Amino acid sequence: MRTITYISADEAVLAVRSGDHIHLSSIASVPHILIEALCRRSAELKDLHFHHFHTEGPAPYAEGAPFFDQGFFIGPNVRGNVAQGLADYIPANLFESQLMYRTGALPCDVALVQVSEPVDGMISLGTSVDCSVAALEVARERIAVVNPHVPFAYGDLIPLERFTALVRDDTPLITKTYAEPSDTDREIGRRCAELIPDGACLQMGIGAMPNAICACLDGHLHLGLHTEMFSDGALALIRKGVIDGSCKAIDQGQIVASFLLGSQAVYDFIDHNPAVQMRDIAYTNDPRVISRNPGMVSINSAIEIDLTGQVCADSIGERIYSGSGGQLDFVRGAKLSKGGKAIIALASRTAKGLPKIVPTLKSGAGVVTPRADVQWVVTEYGAVNLYGKSLQERARLLISIAHPEDREALERAAFQRFGPQWLR
């Protein structure tokens, strides 16, 4: 049996070279102790490129030379730096992030990850599997922070011998609490729940609205969960037996995800729990895999949607706000599923009272889900199915679920766009 030797973070990062591309495990499991050690070497290094999903906590790797951050997803901790040009964004459907590493389209010289304590020579990536499996396959240096607070989650485990260096840390993982759902969130949740039959398999994100949707599913039976991430709202349904996975065609009876962010209760739930499989994003987000579960229902959000059904979910105009995420992965997978549904759920207006159903997307806005892929759209005012509908039919349906005070302006815009035919 291998003798485990730990070194300091400062010793471990001596393997990093100028010009390296560095992968970080993400979300709640960012290896901050290694990042801090790299900062202490900043005077002797140059041109380091960092890649990751959404990260929690401080992000000195996005604050300019010698570091240059190029994330697959942009969170609040790096958003301002991206806007200033100090950091950047790699547009990617999350399923393809691992392909970029595995095919060499995106270099990965060093993988910095945080992991569980080993069990029988294997470690778990815990709350953040994402594309770290791929990074650990191709990187020259593979450095792990072994942390007793990282849950040992089953799924894609990594042999301890794969790592070139091991560091210890016992800093607790970052947890997240979410605001209570608003009345608007609850109404959207109710309308989404009406579209979800018993036995469906779900994908949804985290936050107040997904939690509101989960709260409205209390009376459902035999739901499944195959998702890129989940949080406390889904955990409540699992504990109540609403989510039991009994109707799934693959991974029956199991919860499948790739990363998590929530309370300590969520992290404790996955620890040594054989009912949970934390998998490579190559599996969780592959539309072909997603489609194998019947009744797959994907629920995703949007920043805005235009009258033809184009969904912007990663930017506000030219300013990158988040990322493509796995939205299109699951939209396409759900639509290919027998009896599946792809839902875009959004409030009719922003918190500042601006419309989210608009005549055209803001200049420079990114289209995350093309209009040809959009199916159900839900607001607090209704649910409409755009699939198979023409541009004018889509416009009429979307206007019907816009905020009542925005509908007249949308009607005028539709007339200007479609001409006299719109009056028919």
N, C-alpha and C positions, 0 to 999 in steps of 0.2 A: 504494500500500500504506500502511495506517495506521501512523503513527509511534506507537510504544508509549510512553506516559508513565506513570511510576510516581510515586506520592506516598507519604508516610509513613502509618503506621496511624493516628496521631493526627489527621492531616488528613482521612483517609478517613471516620472515624467522626463528624466534625463534621456530616455529613449526617443523622445519627440525631436524631430529635426525641422529646421526652417523649411517652409514650403509644404509641409505635411497637410493632408486633408484628414480631419479628425471627426469621428462619429461620437455623439453623446447619447447615452440612454436618456430617456425623456420623461416628461410629465412630472410625477412625484419622485422619480428615482434618478435625478440628475447627479452625477458624481462630483459634487461641489468641492470636495477635498482635493481632487485632482486638478480642477480648474483653478483653485486658489494656488496650487503649487506651480501651475503653468504661468500664472500671473507673476510669481516671484522670479521666473526665468525670462520675463518679457523683454528685458534689455538685451538679451543675447539671442533672441529668436526673431524671425521675421516671416511674414506671409503665411500665417497659419489660417486655415479655412475650417470652420466648424459647420457640421450638418446635424440636424436633429428634427424631431417633431416639436410640438408645443412643450415648452419647459417652464417649470415653476421655480421661483427663487431668483436671486441676483444673476445677472447675465453679463459679466465683464467681457466675455468673448464677443460681444456685439457692440463694444464701445470704441472701436477703431484700432489702428495699428498698435502692435503687430498682428492683431487678430482681425479676421474678417468673417463675419457670420453669414451663412447661406442656409437658412432653415427651410424645411419642407412645409412648415406651418409657423405662423407669426403670432405670438402671444403678446400680452400687455408689456411684458418685461423687455421685449426687443422692438416693439412697434414703432416707438419714437425714433430709434436709431435707424430703422429701415427707411423711415420717412426722410431722414436727414442724409441718407446715402452712406452712413457708416456701416450698415449691414444690408443684407440682400435677401431675396426670396427665390426659391426654386419651385416654380409651378409643377405640381405633381399630384396625380391621384395617388393616394397612399399605397394602394396595391403595387404601384410601379416604383416606389422608393427603393424597395429591396432589389428590384430588377436593375436599377441604375447602378447599385453596388456590384451585383453579381455579374453584370455584363461589362463592367468597366466604364460605362458611360459617365459615371461620377467616381472619381478616385476615392479610395478609402485606405489611408496608410496606417491610421491608428484608431482603435476602438476603445473608448473609455466608457465603462459600464459599471453600474452598481448591482450587486447580486446578493442572493441569500447565502447563508452558511451551507457548506457542502453536506450532502447526504449520499453515502455510498459512492463517493467520487464524482457526483453530479451536482451542479448548482442550478438554481432557477433565476431567471431574470425578473421574477416577481411581478411587480405592477407595471413593468414596461418592457414587453417583448419587442413590439413594433418591428423595425427593420434591423434590430441589433443582431439577430441571428445571422443575417447576411453579412453585416459588418464584421462579425467575428470569424466568418469564413474566409474573407478576403484580405483583412488587414495584416500588415507586417508586424505591428505591435498590438497586443490584446491585453489590456490592463483592467483588472477588476477590483472594485472596492467591495470587500466582503462585509456586509452589514447585518447584524442580527435582527434589525427591524424590517428587513426586506422579507416578505413572506415567501415560503417555499411553495410555489404554485406549480402544479403539474402542467404538462403540455410539452412544449419544446424546451427540453433541458439541455444543458451544455456540459460536456466533460471538463472537469477541473483542469486536466492536462492541456487543454487548448490555450490556456492563458500564459502569457509570457511574464507577467508580474501580478502579484497580489498585494493589496493594501487593506488594512483594517480600519473601520470607522464605525462608531455606534451612534451617529446622529439620527434621531427619529425622522421618518419620512414626512414630507410636507402633506398636510391634510387640507381638505377644502370643504367649506360649508356653503350652501347656496341660499339665495334669498327666497323667501316664501313666495310661492306662485301668486301672481296678481289675479284679479277677477278675469282679465282678458286671457291669461294663461289657462285658467281653469276652463273657460268656455272653449278655447281651442282644444284643450285636452279632452273635453267631453265629445266634441265633434270628431276628433281623431279616433277616440275609443269606439264610436259608432261604426267606424269603417273596419274595425278589427274583429274578426270572428273568433270564436273559441277554437283552440288548436293552432292558431297562427304562430309563426316564429318571428320574433321582433328584432329590429335594429333601431336604436335611437341613441342620441348623444347624452350629454350631461347638462345640468342647469335647471332653472326654475320651470321652464316649459316641459322638458322631458319628465321631470318629477310630477308635474301636474297631469300629464298623460298617464303616467303610472298610477297615480291616485285614482284615476277614472276607470282603471282596469280591474278594480277590486272584485267585481262580480264575474269576471271571465274565468274560463276553465282551460287547463292544459296548454298554456302558452309555452313557447320555447324562446330561447335567447341565443342568437348568433349575431354578434355585434363587434365593432372594433373597440368599443369601450362601454362601460356601464358604471353606475354610481348608486347612491343610497336609495333612489326611487325604485330601481329595479330590485335592489336587495330586499326591500320591504315586500315586494310581490313574491320573491323566492321564498321568504320565510313564511308567508301566508299560504304557500302551496299553489298560488295562481300560476307561477312559472315552474313547471316541472319537466318540460322537455319531452313529454311522453309521446307527442305526435311528430317529433322530428324524424326525418328519414335518415339523416346522418348525425352522428354524435348524439344519439337518442339518450335522453335523460341527463344530458350534460349541458353546462353553460360554457359557451365558447366566446372568448374575447382576446384582445391583443394588448390593451393597456387600460389603466384605471386612474381615476382621481376622485377621491371622496373622503369620507370620515375614516377614522381608525377601524371602525366596525367593518367597513368594506375590505380593508387590508387583512384584518383578522379572519374574515370569512373565507378568503381564498387560501389561507395558509394550510398546507397539508390536506386540502379538500379535494378528494378524487372526483367530485362532481363538477369541478371547474377546470377547464383546459385553457391556459394562456398560450396562445399560438402565434407563430410567425405571421406577419401581415400578409405574406404570400398566400396563406391559407384563409385567414379570416376575411380578407377583402377581395378575394378572387371571385368575380361575378359568376364564374362557372360553378364554384363551390357553393356560393350563396344560393344559387338557383336550385340546388338539389333538395333543399328543404321546401316542401309544399307550403303554400300559404305564407310565404315570406312577406313581411310588411316592413318597409324601411320608412323611417320618419326623420326628416332632416329640415333644417331651417334655411332662411335666406335673409340677406340684407335688403334686397329689393327684387321685384319681378316685373318685367314689362308686359304690355298688353298682348304680346305674341307668346308669352310663356318662357322667355329667357330668364334664367335664374342667376343672379349675382349673389355669391356667398363668400367671396374672399376679399373684396375691396370696397371702398367708398370712393367712387370715381377712380382716380389714379392711385389713391393711397391704399396700400395693402393693409388689410385689417386682420386677416387670419390666414386662410389657406383653402385650397380645394378640399383637403381632407379626403374622407372616403365617400363623400356624397354620391358621386357618379358611379363608383364601384357598386354601391348598394342599390342605387336607383336601377341600374341595369340588371343586377342580380335579382332583385325583387320582381321586376317585370318579366324576367325569364322563368320565374318560379310558377309552378302550377297553382293558379288561384292567388298569385301574389299581387301586392299593391305597393306602389312607390308614392309616398306622401311628402309634399313640401308644406310645412306648417309655419306660418308667420303671422304676427299681429298686423292689422291693417295699417297701423301707423307706428312710427318710432316713439320713444319716450318724450321726444321734443315736439310731437304732434305732426311730423312730416309723413306724407303718404309713402307706403312701401310697395303698393301697386301703382306703377307709374307708366306714362305713355312710352317712354324710352329710358333705358338705363343711363345713368350719369356718364358723361364723357370719360372714357378711359376705364370704365368698370369692366371687370372680368366676368365672362360667362362660365360658370362652373358646371351647370347642367343645361345643355342646349335645349331649345324648345322642342326638338324632335324626340327628346327623352322624357319630357315632363308628363306626368300622369295626373295624380290628384294634387290639388292645391287647397289648403284649409286656412281660413282666418276665423276670427270670432263671429263673423257674419255668415259663414256657410262653408260648404265643401263642394268643389266642382272637379269634374274629370275632363281634362283637356285632351286626353288620348284620342286620336282619330278625328280631331276637330280642326277646321280650317282657321286661318288667322282671324277672320271676322267672328267666327263662332267662339274662339278663345277669348277675344276681347270682350264680347258680351258676357261670357261666364265670369271672367275676372272682375269686370265692373260690378257684377251682382254681389260679389263678396268683399268689395272695397269698402272703406269707411263711407257711410252715407253722405257725408259732407264733401267727399272727394269725387263722387260719381258724376256730377254734372261736368266738371272739368275733364274727366276721363272720356265722357261721351263726346265732348267737343274735339278732343284730341283724336278720337277714333274717326270722327267724321272728316277731319282734316287729312287723316291718313288714308281712309278707304273711299272717300268721296260719296256721291249720292247713293251708291249701293248700300251704304250704312243705314240709310233711312228705311229700307225695306223691312 
